[in-house]
Structures are given as C-alpha cells and as structure tokens.
Amino acid sequence: MTEEKDIQKTIQPKQELWQKMLRAARLLSIYTVIGVGILLLVKQLTNEPIQTAEKQVLLDTINQLLPSKQYDNNLLKDTIEVTAPKYLHTRDPVTVYRARNNGEPVALILTTHAPDGYSGDIKIMLAVYEDGRIAGVRVLKHKETPGLGDKIELKKSNWILGFDGLKLRDDNNALWSVRKDGGGFDQFTGATITPRAVIKAVKNALMFIQDKGAKLYE
C-alpha cells in the first residue's frame, strides 16, 4: 500500500502539470486566433483606403505633367505593361498610362530610370504627347547630394522644366546633353553627373516611345 501511495503521489503532480500545460496551450491558441483575426480585419479595413490614397498620389503626379483637362479617359485603367531594360533601365515591367480625348491618343506617361546618377539610381516619370513632344518630366526618387544634385527636383530648381516641349529629332541629337558637353542643358555647379544621367534617361525613354510608336496606344 505504501508503494502504491508513493506511485500515486508521483503521478498526480505530473497529471496536474500536463493539465496546466494543456490549458495554457488552449489559451495561447485562442489568443493567436483572435490576434490573427484582428490583424486580418485591420488589413481589410485599411487596405482599400491605402490603395485609394496611393492612386490619388499617382494621379496628382501625372496631372503635374499632363493637365487633366487634356484627357477624358480613366488613365489608371487605360494601361499596358512593357519590359524594355535597354531603354528604361529596369528589368521589371513598367506601366504605361495612355491619355486619350474622345478616344484619340493624347499622350503616354511612364517611368524610367537613370542608373548612372552620382549616388545611384534616379527614378523619373515623363509624359510624352502623341507627336513626340515632352509634356513634362519629374524626378520621383533619388539619392543625389543635397544642395548639388538634388536640383533635379522641381521644388529645388526649375531645371527639370527645361524638357517641356522638347522633341527628339535626327537634327537635334546634340541638344541632349549638358552645355559642358556641347548640349543645350545647364549643368549644376559642382554636380555635372546628375543632370547628365537624367538627360540620358529621358532621351532613352523617348527613343523607346519612337521605337514602339502607335503600338503603345493599341
């Protein structure tokens, strides 16, 4: 009898320990399910507003390049995806937004990259009219030196507006470089690499549009 009591005394604490562990595991599972459910609910509630805000920011940027009065279609839905690393310097698909008025082509808006900026990649957006003229250019992202290369930003200088109305032609190839190189664009004091990179990237994007032509509107 004494031996059986000793065995029971040994088993009972183990059983109680397992019961406590099972209760803790069940509680943890419940809390996990509740936590995941809350996260999914929050994501569902915030996902649509975030997407709406992102689309509005994109549209606002496009409208800086191409005033909304010049087109009447839904730009964010009238798009195609292109892959052109040779011209746009990215292997990722690039979205091309097609502006139309009464169904007729008005302009194309797309992003391109200048991989040879002073401090790395420069992301650029440009709008190009159907006849090849530039409607506008903006720098979306860069890491250029503050006070020097960052003059490619409109809020820092008007330099980027120098592209407005330009068209790439066989007889103006020399224009597409900084004045230091015999071109038509001003360089920045102490920062020539940055404007060179942007000019080259814009020129390459124009070459891409000329190469594809009307197919980009199809």
N, C-alpha and C positions, 0 to 999 in steps of 0.2 A: 504493500500500500504506500509506503513511504516513497518507493522508487517511482510509482505512478504519479504521485503528487508532484514529485520533482520534475517529471516529464511535462505534466500539465503546466507547471509554473514556467517552464522553459518555452512551451508552445504558445501560451496565451499572450505574452508580450510581443512575440513575432506576429501573431494574428492581428493584434491591435495596431502594430506598426504598418502592416500591409493595408489595413483598412484606412488608416490615416493617409497613406500614400495614394491610395485609390481615390479618396475624397479630394485630395489636393490635385490629382491629375484631372478629375472631372471638373473641378472648379477652373483649373487652368484652361481646359478645353473650351469651357463655356465663355471665359473671358476672351480667349483667342477668337472664337466665332463672333462674339459681339464686336471686338475690335476690328476684325476684317470687314464686318458688315458696316460699321461706321465709316471706315476708310472708303469703301465702295460707294456708299451713299454720298459722302463729301465729294468724291471724284465725279460722280454723276451730276451733282448739283453745280459744281464749279467748271466742269469741262466745257459745257456749251458757252457760258459767259466768257471764258478764256479764249475759246476759238473765235467768238464774235469780236472780241477786242483785238485779237491778232489780225483778223481780216480787215478791221477798220483801220488799223495802223498801216497795213499794206496798201489799202486803197488811198489813204491820205498821202502816202509817199508817191504813189503813181500819179495822183492828181496834182502833185507839185510839178511833175514832168509834163503831164498832159491834162490840161483843164477838162473837167467833167463835161463842160458844155460842148466839147468837140466830139463826143461819142454818146451813143444812146443804148448800147448793149450792156449786159452784165459781164464786166471784164473778168471777174473772178470765176466765172463759169465757162467763158469762151477762151479756152486754153489748149495748148498742146505741150507735150514733153519732148525735149530734144536732148541728144547727147553729142557734144562736139568739143572734146578736150583740146583739139588742135586750135580752135578759135576762142573758146570760153574758159579754157584752163581749169576745168574740173571734170572728173570722170563721172560725177553724179548727174542724173537727169536734171535739166533746167526747165522750169516752167516758162512758157512764152504766153503772155497775155495779149489777146488780139482785140484792138479797139475798132469798132465799126460805127457807122452812122447810116441809118436807113439800109442796113445790110451791106454797105460798101466799105471796103478796107480803109481805115484811117491811119492806124499806127500799130507798131509792135512794141511791147515792153518786156524786157528780160534782164536777167542779172548776168554779170561776167566777173572774172577775177583777174587781178594783176598780181601774179605770183612773185614778181621781182621788185616789190616795194623795199624801201630801206630797212624796214623792220618786219618784213614778211608779207603775207597775202593781204590784198586790198579787195574788198567786195564792192562791186559797183552795180548800180541799176541805171539803165538808159531806156529812153523811149525814142523810137525812130519812125518818122512818118512814112507813109506808103511810097513816097517818091524818093526816099533815102535820106532826107534831111533829118538832122537830130532835133527832137523836140526838147530834150533835156537830159541831163546826167546828174546823178547824185552818188556820193560815196556812202555806202551803208555800214561798212565796218572796216577798221584799220587799226594798226598799232604804230603809226608813224610818230616821229618825235614831236612832242608839244612845242608850239612856238615856231616850228620849222615846217616839217612835212604835213602837219595837220591843217595847213591852209587849203588842202583839197576839200575840206568841209565848208559848206556854204555859210555856216554860222561864224567861221573864222575869216573867210575872204570870199570875194566874188569870182575867184579864178575859175571855178567849175562852170560858171555861166558862159565861159568862152567857147564852149562846144555848141551852144544853142544856134540852130540854123545852119550849121556846117553840114557838108555832104562830101563823102569820099568819092573823088573822081580821079580819072587817069592823069589829069593835068595838075592836080594839087597834092600829089603824094608828098612833096617836100614840106607841105604845111604841117604834117602830122608829127611834129617833134618840137622840142623847146628851141627858143631863139639861139641859145648857145650852140645848138647843133644845126643851125640854119633854118629852123622851122618857124612857125607862127605863134607858138605859145610861150608865155613868160615862164621862166623858172623861178624858184624861190631862192632868196638869198641864203646860202649855206645848205640848200637842200634841192639838188637837181634830180636826184634819183627818183624821188617820189612822183613829181609831175611826169617824168619820162615814162614811168611804169603805168600811170593812169592813161596817158595819151595812147600808148601802145595797146592797152587793153581795150579801150574804146574803138580804136581803129580795127582791131581784130574782130570785135563784135560786129562792126559794120561790114567787114569782109564776109562774115558768116551770113548775115542777112542778104547781102548781094548774091552770095553763092546759092542760097536756097530760094531766094526770090518769092514769087507768088505762092509757092508750095506751103509757106508758113501760114498762109491765111486759109488754106483748104481744110 
